Amino acid sequence: MSKDYIFEIEKCLSLFTEPYRAPGMKIAFVNAQPLSGTQEISVIKSGRETKIRLSQAIGRQRPTPIDSFKLFSAIFADEKGDCVFADWLICGLTYKVHSKILSRRMLNRVAHPAAYALASNGKIPDLRKIIEMPLLPEDGFAWTLSGELSDILIEALMSFTVEKDLIPSSAERAKGTIDPYSAFSMRMLPLVESRIDSFLLSDAEIGDDPSSEEILQIWFKHIFLRKNLNAFMPASAKFSKGLVSSIMKVTCEIEAGADNPPERRKCALDDLPPLEKIINLQFICARQEKYISEIMCISNGELCADLRKISMSFSQLRLLKPERFKKDLESALSSFNAKADSLEKIEKYLLASEFAEGSAPELNSEIYGAIKEDSDLFAPWPALENLLKEEDN
């Protein structure tokens, strides 16, 4: 049992405090004779020390993700032997351990490769399905993808530094009839709802009365994109174009007379009502500049100069110069779209070159064959199957 492995296990356990874990708990791995029956792992808890007895078969070899999944399930088991946490958390912890170990051995390794493939093409997984889908190690590729997404979710929860025990309390198996997603929602919604505006990438993402599920999905989309995309691993040009297109409409509050409340209306930026009648004009400008800043953070660097020009055009809107604003915006958009189209052609060329020696099924016959044997494995993420089909063609 390597020191790296034990170190990563203990790092994961440090995310938990009482009553989920005794303070200062130390993990001691003890190789033992074959345990009773088919049992490979047993956990003995005594005060601050937890002894994990492994069968000789596991103790002598490099632990696999399946071993780690069993290990975490055993550590967090109740008196009846049932794990007290939802499967997504155990799956995420398992992926985290093995991902960290691989990163030490492989420089510049992408921590979440499948998630990056989805994020760069604007394919956002459904948060509810990540939490509720009961995947197990024997589900193969889908379980690995679930591990990536669950690990991203764990890291997102870790960012709420003020909240104590947010990770275990949001993943604890609920007693009674409540489902895992509802338990997660009850814990997370109060933290996310008040900050929803900071997670938006456009006004089009949210309606006037969003449901709790829509709010949590918007939050997850934000952290999913920010965790996977950056200047070195940017979004595809096609996705960046789509994001810019989505901010071309804004929500205006328009004066409706002295005795009437303001009228809320979706308006295209090239067809705004008279600026002096837009009550929230300054807010619109600030919000659009924020959206563009978010898009710049995840876009190809070749596009950033034009994105900056799009942002600067709103200074004319602030000065109530609509004609100058339209001219500057049109010029910046034209340049942006031309560069994005050029980048898109390059990306397609590189992708075609990548598969010049064979299609994805031919190059990855073992993995791809396992995926195709059971189409239900794609149930949580049909977008990934569509993406693979697009790459094959």
Contacts in CASP RR format, 6 or more apart in sequence:
PFRMAT RR
TARGET T0000
AUTHOR 0000-0000-0000
METHOD contacts of the structure
MODEL  1
MSKDYIFEIEKCLSLFTEPYRAPGMKIAFVNAQPLSGTQEISVIKSGRET
KIRLSQAIGRQRPTPIDSFKLFSAIFADEKGDCVFADWLICGLTYKVHSK
ILSRRMLNRVAHPAAYALASNGKIPDLRKIIEMPLLPEDGFAWTLSGELS
DILIEALMSFTVEKDLIPSSAERAKGTIDPYSAFSMRMLPLVESRIDSFL
LSDAEIGDDPSSEEILQIWFKHIFLRKNLNAFMPASAKFSKGLVSSIMKV
TCEIEAGADNPPERRKCALDDLPPLEKIINLQFICARQEKYISEIMCISN
GELCADLRKISMSFSQLRLLKPERFKKDLESALSSFNAKADSLEKIEKYL
LASEFAEGSAPELNSEIYGAIKEDSDLFAPWPALENLLKEEDN
1 29 0 8 1.000
1 31 0 8 1.000
1 54 0 8 1.000
1 59 0 8 1.000
1 63 0 8 1.000
2 62 0 8 1.000
2 101 0 8 1.000
4 101 0 8 1.000
4 104 0 8 1.000
5 62 0 8 1.000
5 63 0 8 1.000
5 97 0 8 1.000
5 101 0 8 1.000
6 27 0 8 1.000
6 29 0 8 1.000
8 96 0 8 1.000
8 97 0 8 1.000
8 100 0 8 1.000
8 101 0 8 1.000
9 27 0 8 1.000
9 68 0 8 1.000
9 71 0 8 1.000
9 97 0 8 1.000
10 26 0 8 1.000
10 27 0 8 1.000
11 100 0 8 1.000
12 72 0 8 1.000
12 93 0 8 1.000
12 96 0 8 1.000
12 97 0 8 1.000
13 21 0 8 1.000
13 25 0 8 1.000
13 27 0 8 1.000
13 75 0 8 1.000
15 154 0 8 1.000
15 158 0 8 1.000
15 167 0 8 1.000
15 168 0 8 1.000
16 165 0 8 1.000
16 167 0 8 1.000
16 168 0 8 1.000
17 23 0 8 1.000
17 164 0 8 1.000
17 165 0 8 1.000
20 76 0 8 1.000
20 84 0 8 1.000
20 165 0 8 1.000
20 168 0 8 1.000
22 47 0 8 1.000
22 48 0 8 1.000
23 48 0 8 1.000
24 48 0 8 1.000
25 48 0 8 1.000
25 49 0 8 1.000
25 50 0 8 1.000
26 48 0 8 1.000
26 49 0 8 1.000
26 50 0 8 1.000
27 50 0 8 1.000
27 52 0 8 1.000
28 49 0 8 1.000
28 50 0 8 1.000
28 51 0 8 1.000
28 52 0 8 1.000
29 52 0 8 1.000
29 54 0 8 1.000
29 59 0 8 1.000
30 51 0 8 1.000
30 52 0 8 1.000
30 53 0 8 1.000
30 54 0 8 1.000
31 54 0 8 1.000
31 56 0 8 1.000
31 59 0 8 1.000
31 60 0 8 1.000
32 53 0 8 1.000
32 54 0 8 1.000
32 55 0 8 1.000
32 56 0 8 1.000
33 55 0 8 1.000
33 56 0 8 1.000
34 55 0 8 1.000
34 56 0 8 1.000
34 57 0 8 1.000
35 41 0 8 1.000
35 42 0 8 1.000
35 53 0 8 1.000
35 55 0 8 1.000
39 55 0 8 1.000
40 54 0 8 1.000
40 55 0 8 1.000
40 57 0 8 1.000
40 58 0 8 1.000
40 67 0 8 1.000
40 70 0 8 1.000
41 52 0 8 1.000
41 53 0 8 1.000
41 54 0 8 1.000
41 55 0 8 1.000
41 58 0 8 1.000
41 67 0 8 1.000
41 70 0 8 1.000
41 71 0 8 1.000
41 74 0 8 1.000
42 52 0 8 1.000
42 53 0 8 1.000
42 74 0 8 1.000
43 50 0 8 1.000
43 51 0 8 1.000
43 52 0 8 1.000
43 53 0 8 1.000
43 74 0 8 1.000
43 75 0 8 1.000
43 77 0 8 1.000
44 50 0 8 1.000
44 51 0 8 1.000
44 52 0 8 1.000
44 53 0 8 1.000
50 75 0 8 1.000
52 71 0 8 1.000
52 74 0 8 1.000
52 75 0 8 1.000
58 67 0 8 1.000
63 71 0 8 1.000
65 94 0 8 1.000
65 95 0 8 1.000
65 98 0 8 1.000
65 137 0 8 1.000
65 144 0 8 1.000
66 137 0 8 1.000
68 93 0 8 1.000
68 94 0 8 1.000
68 97 0 8 1.000
68 98 0 8 1.000
69 90 0 8 1.000
69 91 0 8 1.000
69 94 0 8 1.000
69 136 0 8 1.000
69 137 0 8 1.000
72 83 0 8 1.000
72 90 0 8 1.000
72 93 0 8 1.000
72 94 0 8 1.000
73 83 0 8 1.000
73 90 0 8 1.000
76 83 0 8 1.000
76 84 0 8 1.000
76 85 0 8 1.000
76 90 0 8 1.000
77 83 0 8 1.000
77 84 0 8 1.000
78 84 0 8 1.000
82 173 0 8 1.000
83 90 0 8 1.000
83 173 0 8 1.000
84 172 0 8 1.000
84 173 0 8 1.000
85 168 0 8 1.000
85 171 0 8 1.000
85 172 0 8 1.000
85 173 0 8 1.000
86 131 0 8 1.000
86 171 0 8 1.000
86 172 0 8 1.000
86 173 0 8 1.000
86 180 0 8 1.000
86 183 0 8 1.000
86 184 0 8 1.000
87 134 0 8 1.000
87 135 0 8 1.000
87 136 0 8 1.000
88 130 0 8 1.000
88 131 0 8 1.000
88 133 0 8 1.000
88 146 0 8 1.000
88 150 0 8 1.000
88 153 0 8 1.000
88 171 0 8 1.000
88 180 0 8 1.000
89 150 0 8 1.000
89 154 0 8 1.000
89 167 0 8 1.000
89 168 0 8 1.000
89 171 0 8 1.000
91 135 0 8 1.000
91 143 0 8 1.000
91 146 0 8 1.000
91 147 0 8 1.000
91 150 0 8 1.000
92 146 0 8 1.000
92 147 0 8 1.000
92 150 0 8 1.000
92 151 0 8 1.000
92 153 0 8 1.000
92 154 0 8 1.000
93 154 0 8 1.000
94 147 0 8 1.000
95 144 0 8 1.000
95 147 0 8 1.000
95 148 0 8 1.000
95 150 0 8 1.000
95 151 0 8 1.000
96 151 0 8 1.000
96 154 0 8 1.000
99 111 0 8 1.000
99 112 0 8 1.000
99 151 0 8 1.000
102 109 0 8 1.000
103 109 0 8 1.000
103 111 0 8 1.000
110 116 0 8 1.000
110 233 0 8 1.000
111 151 0 8 1.000
112 148 0 8 1.000
112 149 0 8 1.000
112 151 0 8 1.000
112 152 0 8 1.000
112 227 0 8 1.000
112 228 0 8 1.000
113 148 0 8 1.000
114 144 0 8 1.000
114 145 0 8 1.000
114 148 0 8 1.000
114 384 0 8 1.000
115 145 0 8 1.000
115 148 0 8 1.000
115 149 0 8 1.000
115 152 0 8 1.000
115 224 0 8 1.000
115 227 0 8 1.000
115 228 0 8 1.000
116 228 0 8 1.000
116 229 0 8 1.000
116 233 0 8 1.000
117 384 0 8 1.000
117 387 0 8 1.000
118 124 0 8 1.000
118 125 0 8 1.000
118 228 0 8 1.000
118 381 0 8 1.000
118 383 0 8 1.000
118 384 0 8 1.000
118 387 0 8 1.000
119 224 0 8 1.000
119 225 0 8 1.000
119 227 0 8 1.000
119 228 0 8 1.000
119 229 0 8 1.000
119 235 0 8 1.000
120 228 0 8 1.000
120 229 0 8 1.000
120 233 0 8 1.000
120 234 0 8 1.000
120 235 0 8 1.000
120 236 0 8 1.000
120 239 0 8 1.000
121 235 0 8 1.000
121 236 0 8 1.000
121 238 0 8 1.000
121 239 0 8 1.000
121 387 0 8 1.000
122 225 0 8 1.000
122 235 0 8 1.000
122 236 0 8 1.000
122 239 0 8 1.000
123 381 0 8 1.000
123 383 0 8 1.000
123 384 0 8 1.000
123 386 0 8 1.000
123 387 0 8 1.000
124 217 0 8 1.000
124 220 0 8 1.000
124 221 0 8 1.000
124 224 0 8 1.000
124 225 0 8 1.000
124 383 0 8 1.000
125 149 0 8 1.000
125 220 0 8 1.000
125 224 0 8 1.000
125 380 0 8 1.000
125 381 0 8 1.000
125 383 0 8 1.000
126 217 0 8 1.000
126 380 0 8 1.000
126 381 0 8 1.000
127 153 0 8 1.000
127 181 0 8 1.000
127 216 0 8 1.000
127 217 0 8 1.000
127 220 0 8 1.000
128 181 0 8 1.000
128 213 0 8 1.000
128 217 0 8 1.000
129 379 0 8 1.000
129 380 0 8 1.000
129 381 0 8 1.000
130 146 0 8 1.000
130 149 0 8 1.000
130 150 0 8 1.000
130 153 0 8 1.000
130 380 0 8 1.000
131 153 0 8 1.000
131 180 0 8 1.000
131 181 0 8 1.000
131 184 0 8 1.000
132 179 0 8 1.000
132 180 0 8 1.000
132 181 0 8 1.000
133 146 0 8 1.000
133 379 0 8 1.000
133 380 0 8 1.000
135 142 0 8 1.000
135 143 0 8 1.000
135 146 0 8 1.000
135 380 0 8 1.000
136 143 0 8 1.000
137 143 0 8 1.000
139 146 0 8 1.000
139 377 0 8 1.000
140 370 0 8 1.000
140 377 0 8 1.000
141 367 0 8 1.000
141 370 0 8 1.000
141 371 0 8 1.000
141 377 0 8 1.000
142 371 0 8 1.000
142 377 0 8 1.000
142 378 0 8 1.000
142 380 0 8 1.000
142 381 0 8 1.000
145 381 0 8 1.000
145 384 0 8 1.000
146 380 0 8 1.000
149 224 0 8 1.000
152 223 0 8 1.000
152 224 0 8 1.000
152 227 0 8 1.000
152 228 0 8 1.000
153 220 0 8 1.000
154 167 0 8 1.000
155 227 0 8 1.000
156 220 0 8 1.000
156 223 0 8 1.000
156 227 0 8 1.000
157 166 0 8 1.000
157 167 0 8 1.000
157 170 0 8 1.000
158 167 0 8 1.000
159 223 0 8 1.000
160 166 0 8 1.000
160 191 0 8 1.000
163 191 0 8 1.000
166 187 0 8 1.000
166 191 0 8 1.000
169 187 0 8 1.000
170 183 0 8 1.000
170 184 0 8 1.000
170 187 0 8 1.000
170 188 0 8 1.000
171 180 0 8 1.000
171 183 0 8 1.000
171 184 0 8 1.000
172 183 0 8 1.000
173 180 0 8 1.000
173 183 0 8 1.000
174 180 0 8 1.000
174 182 0 8 1.000
174 183 0 8 1.000
185 212 0 8 1.000
185 213 0 8 1.000
185 216 0 8 1.000
188 216 0 8 1.000
188 219 0 8 1.000
189 212 0 8 1.000
189 215 0 8 1.000
189 216 0 8 1.000
192 199 0 8 1.000
192 215 0 8 1.000
192 216 0 8 1.000
192 219 0 8 1.000
193 212 0 8 1.000
193 215 0 8 1.000
196 206 0 8 1.000
196 210 0 8 1.000
196 215 0 8 1.000
196 218 0 8 1.000
196 219 0 8 1.000
199 218 0 8 1.000
199 219 0 8 1.000
199 221 0 8 1.000
199 222 0 8 1.000
199 223 0 8 1.000
200 206 0 8 1.000
200 218 0 8 1.000
200 222 0 8 1.000
200 291 0 8 1.000
201 221 0 8 1.000
201 222 0 8 1.000
201 225 0 8 1.000
201 243 0 8 1.000
201 246 0 8 1.000
201 247 0 8 1.000
201 291 0 8 1.000
201 294 0 8 1.000
201 295 0 8 1.000
202 243 0 8 1.000
202 246 0 8 1.000
202 247 0 8 1.000
202 291 0 8 1.000
203 247 0 8 1.000
203 249 0 8 1.000
203 250 0 8 1.000
203 251 0 8 1.000
203 266 0 8 1.000
203 287 0 8 1.000
204 246 0 8 1.000
204 247 0 8 1.000
204 249 0 8 1.000
205 218 0 8 1.000
205 221 0 8 1.000
205 246 0 8 1.000
206 214 0 8 1.000
206 218 0 8 1.000
207 214 0 8 1.000
208 264 0 8 1.000
210 218 0 8 1.000
225 235 0 8 1.000
225 298 0 8 1.000
226 297 0 8 1.000
226 298 0 8 1.000
229 235 0 8 1.000
229 297 0 8 1.000
229 298 0 8 1.000
230 297 0 8 1.000
230 298 0 8 1.000
231 297 0 8 1.000
231 301 0 8 1.000
234 240 0 8 1.000
234 298 0 8 1.000
234 299 0 8 1.000
234 300 0 8 1.000
234 301 0 8 1.000
235 243 0 8 1.000
235 298 0 8 1.000
235 299 0 8 1.000
235 300 0 8 1.000
236 344 0 8 1.000
236 347 0 8 1.000
237 300 0 8 1.000
237 303 0 8 1.000
237 340 0 8 1.000
237 341 0 8 1.000
237 343 0 8 1.000
237 344 0 8 1.000
237 347 0 8 1.000
238 340 0 8 1.000
238 344 0 8 1.000
238 347 0 8 1.000
240 295 0 8 1.000
240 298 0 8 1.000
240 299 0 8 1.000
240 300 0 8 1.000
240 303 0 8 1.000
240 340 0 8 1.000
241 336 0 8 1.000
241 337 0 8 1.000
241 340 0 8 1.000
241 344 0 8 1.000
243 295 0 8 1.000
243 299 0 8 1.000
244 292 0 8 1.000
244 295 0 8 1.000
244 307 0 8 1.000
244 310 0 8 1.000
244 333 0 8 1.000
244 336 0 8 1.000
247 288 0 8 1.000
247 291 0 8 1.000
247 292 0 8 1.000
247 295 0 8 1.000
248 268 0 8 1.000
248 269 0 8 1.000
248 270 0 8 1.000
249 266 0 8 1.000
249 267 0 8 1.000
249 268 0 8 1.000
249 269 0 8 1.000
250 266 0 8 1.000
250 267 0 8 1.000
250 269 0 8 1.000
250 284 0 8 1.000
250 287 0 8 1.000
250 288 0 8 1.000
251 264 0 8 1.000
251 265 0 8 1.000
251 266 0 8 1.000
251 267 0 8 1.000
251 280 0 8 1.000
251 284 0 8 1.000
252 264 0 8 1.000
252 265 0 8 1.000
252 266 0 8 1.000
252 267 0 8 1.000
252 272 0 8 1.000
252 273 0 8 1.000
252 278 0 8 1.000
252 280 0 8 1.000
252 284 0 8 1.000
253 262 0 8 1.000
253 263 0 8 1.000
253 264 0 8 1.000
253 278 0 8 1.000
253 279 0 8 1.000
253 280 0 8 1.000
254 262 0 8 1.000
254 263 0 8 1.000
254 264 0 8 1.000
254 265 0 8 1.000
254 273 0 8 1.000
254 277 0 8 1.000
254 278 0 8 1.000
254 279 0 8 1.000
255 262 0 8 1.000
255 277 0 8 1.000
255 279 0 8 1.000
256 262 0 8 1.000
256 263 0 8 1.000
262 279 0 8 1.000
265 273 0 8 1.000
267 273 0 8 1.000
269 329 0 8 1.000
270 326 0 8 1.000
270 329 0 8 1.000
270 330 0 8 1.000
272 278 0 8 1.000
272 322 0 8 1.000
275 281 0 8 1.000
275 317 0 8 1.000
275 320 0 8 1.000
275 322 0 8 1.000
276 320 0 8 1.000
278 284 0 8 1.000
281 317 0 8 1.000
281 318 0 8 1.000
282 318 0 8 1.000
284 317 0 8 1.000
285 314 0 8 1.000
285 315 0 8 1.000
285 317 0 8 1.000
285 318 0 8 1.000
288 311 0 8 1.000
288 314 0 8 1.000
289 311 0 8 1.000
289 314 0 8 1.000
292 307 0 8 1.000
292 308 0 8 1.000
292 310 0 8 1.000
292 311 0 8 1.000
293 311 0 8 1.000
295 307 0 8 1.000
296 303 0 8 1.000
296 304 0 8 1.000
296 307 0 8 1.000
296 308 0 8 1.000
299 307 0 8 1.000
300 343 0 8 1.000
302 339 0 8 1.000
302 343 0 8 1.000
303 336 0 8 1.000
303 339 0 8 1.000
303 340 0 8 1.000
303 343 0 8 1.000
306 332 0 8 1.000
306 335 0 8 1.000
306 336 0 8 1.000
306 339 0 8 1.000
307 336 0 8 1.000
309 328 0 8 1.000
309 331 0 8 1.000
309 332 0 8 1.000
309 335 0 8 1.000
309 336 0 8 1.000
310 329 0 8 1.000
310 332 0 8 1.000
310 333 0 8 1.000
310 336 0 8 1.000
312 328 0 8 1.000
312 332 0 8 1.000
313 325 0 8 1.000
313 328 0 8 1.000
313 329 0 8 1.000
313 332 0 8 1.000
314 325 0 8 1.000
316 322 0 8 1.000
316 324 0 8 1.000
316 325 0 8 1.000
316 328 0 8 1.000
317 325 0 8 1.000
351 391 0 8 1.000
355 363 0 8 1.000
355 391 0 8 1.000
355 392 0 8 1.000
357 363 0 8 1.000
359 392 0 8 1.000
360 368 0 8 1.000
360 388 0 8 1.000
360 391 0 8 1.000
360 392 0 8 1.000
361 368 0 8 1.000
361 369 0 8 1.000
361 372 0 8 1.000
361 392 0 8 1.000
368 388 0 8 1.000
371 377 0 8 1.000
371 378 0 8 1.000
371 385 0 8 1.000
375 385 0 8 1.000
378 384 0 8 1.000
378 385 0 8 1.000
END
